Amino acid sequence: MGAVASTVAARFAFFPPTPPSYGVEPPPSPAAAAADTEVVELSGVPVSRGRGVEARRLPTKRGTEVVSMYVRQPGARLTLLYSHGNAADLGQMYELFVELSAHLNVNLMGYDYSGYGQSSGKPSEQNTYADIEAVYRCLLETYGASEENIILYGQSVGSGPTLDLASRLPHLRAVVLHSPISSGLRVMYPVKHTYWFDIYKNIDKIPLVRCPVLVIHGTADEVVDCSHGRALWELSKVKYEPLWIKGGNHCNLELYPEYIKHLKKFVTAIEKSQPVKDESPESSGPSDPSEIGSESAENSRRSTDIRDKPRSSIDHRPSIDRREKPRGSIDRRDKNRKSIDQLDKPRASVDQPDRARKSIDRSVYTFLCFLHYIFVWNFVIKRILFLALLTLVIPRCDSFGGMMRSVKLCNIDCFTAASGS
């Protein structure tokens, strides 16, 4: 069944651009190539904008090599690790990365997933997790970045590896989710529970993120509904003022003036605030992350006061002694014990209906989950059989080529954007 899940994930989620929009060449200087074997040159990108940009091939723990590009911004204190959306590669994102680095005054690291652009291997959920880990490790070891000064940025499908890494970094500075998905299956069907065959279970990982989270989503998104972004924002622990772009689609949010304005405001506030050191309690969503530290301190003080209250009850020990003073005889104490036992008996009778109700509710819930599970699998299997049938029909009927492509996009391409999400 694991092979079925990986096949479904690959077919429904990943559409790397074919052919890639850029090429990779060895560095022109033999000395540079000998000094660092990971450094490469990107071809097919604007050379005039190439100053301060360095490209590398990075090995991952799953045996693939991913291509990354690092945009250095002089004087920047924060680094943005950008995971792009589906149907895009570094060649298409190159100019946007350079512009974001300049406007936000941050160093920016972008990369291609396995099977995308000039990266080797095949795209899969687990490969994307290994890809972002390799890029993050490069930021620490090669470029001297620290966890406290890194902001993870995930767009569309890129929200999957972004939240997976963020959930395991306790001192991360911040997270930006751009048109994120709550999970792969929820894009196709509005399920309420997470199933084992689902991919990118972001809705289960977002509560583990301890740093401030900014969510940006278009209200007219037809690929990933805006409800995904709202659900993730509601479940985040440290909420930053979200940006719901009215009329924004899945792949054009960068064209709205409020996008760069709100994003720059967020980065500036994060830069002024203190890095997250300890797990902070759930926040109601202040617009300025600088307020997070003071609020968490007040909450910790309140919790300390609450813990101090039971101590006063411990100090009421003389009252116990007073009850023990009027000791009459052994028979009286025996009578008191009997009366206490009699009071306990009705409690057991009251608990029995509650246990019965819980067992009934649990059985009903299990039965409904079983029906729901069958319905979802029926939906998925029908789609797979439909695709297999189309695959057999297309070679025999070339006139249906354009129509079948559109049907394929409507039924499967849940994450693909026209210009690359």
LINQUITA-V393119 format. One record per pair of residues at least 4 apart in sequence whose ideal C-beta (glycine too) atoms are under 6 Angstrom apart, sorted by the first residue. I is the first residue (numbers start at 1). J is the second residue. If there is no record, write none. Layout:
BEGIN
i: {I:I}
j: {J:J}
END
This chain:
BEGIN
i: {5:8:9:9:9:10:12:13:13:14:15:15:15:16:16:17:17:20:20:20:21:21:21:22:22:22:22:23:23:24:24:25:25:26:27:27:27:27:38:38:39:40:40:42:44:45:49:52:53:53:54:55:56:57:57:58:58:58:58:59:60:60:60:60:61:62:62:64:64:64:65:66:66:66:66:67:67:67:67:68:68:69:69:70:71:71:71:71:72:73:73:76:76:76:78:78:78:78:79:79:79:80:80:80:80:81:81:81:82:82:83:83:83:83:84:84:84:84:85:85:85:85:85:86:86:86:86:86:87:87:88:88:88:89:89:89:90:90:90:92:93:93:97:97:100:100:101:103:104:104:109:111:112:112:112:113:113:113:114:114:114:114:114:115:115:115:125:128:129:129:132:132:137:138:139:139:140:145:145:147:147:147:148:148:148:149:150:151:151:152:152:152:153:154:154:154:154:155:156:156:156:157:158:159:159:159:159:159:160:163:163:166:166:166:167:167:167:170:172:173:174:174:174:175:175:176:177:178:179:179:179:180:180:181:181:181:182:182:182:182:182:183:183:183:183:184:184:184:185:185:186:187:187:188:194:194:194:202:206:206:206:207:210:210:211:212:212:212:213:214:214:215:215:215:216:217:217:218:218:218:218:219:219:219:220:220:221:221:221:223:224:233:237:238:238:238:239:239:241:243:245:245:248:250:250:251:251:251:253:254:257:258:260:269:269:270:272:273:273:274:280:281:286:291:328:377:390:393:394:400:408:409:417}
j: {197:12:13:125:199:14:412:184:415:123:86:87:416:115:116:21:89:89:117:118:89:91:92:42:44:45:91:43:44:40:118:41:43:33:32:33:39:41:56:57:56:55:57:55:91:94:98:72:69:71:70:69:68:65:67:66:68:134:138:65:64:130:131:134:130:127:130:114:120:121:120:111:112:119:131:112:117:118:119:111:135:90:110:109:97:98:101:108:107:101:107:105:106:107:106:149:151:271:107:145:150:106:108:151:153:109:150:152:110:153:154:158:161:162:88:93:155:158:155:156:157:158:421:156:157:415:416:421:416:420:92:93:420:112:116:117:94:112:117:420:97:110:108:110:104:108:108:260:264:267:139:135:116:117:119:123:128:131:119:121:123:127:131:121:122:123:199:161:161:164:161:165:141:142:143:145:145:149:150:169:171:172:171:173:275:173:173:173:174:162:166:175:176:158:159:162:177:178:179:415:421:415:162:163:177:180:181:202:200:202:205:172:175:209:205:208:209:210:211:275:211:212:270:209:213:214:215:216:217:224:250:229:232:187:224:228:186:202:203:228:231:198:200:201:203:198:199:200:191:198:191:224:414:414:198:201:204:206:232:235:236:235:276:279:276:238:240:289:236:240:266:229:233:242:243:226:229:245:248:249:253:226:244:246:247:249:226:249:250:250:228:242:282:280:283:292:283:285:287:262:253:256:253:417:421:417:419:421:259:259:261:262:264:288:289:289:290:289:290:293:296:299:291:295:332:381:404:397:404:404:412:413:421}
END
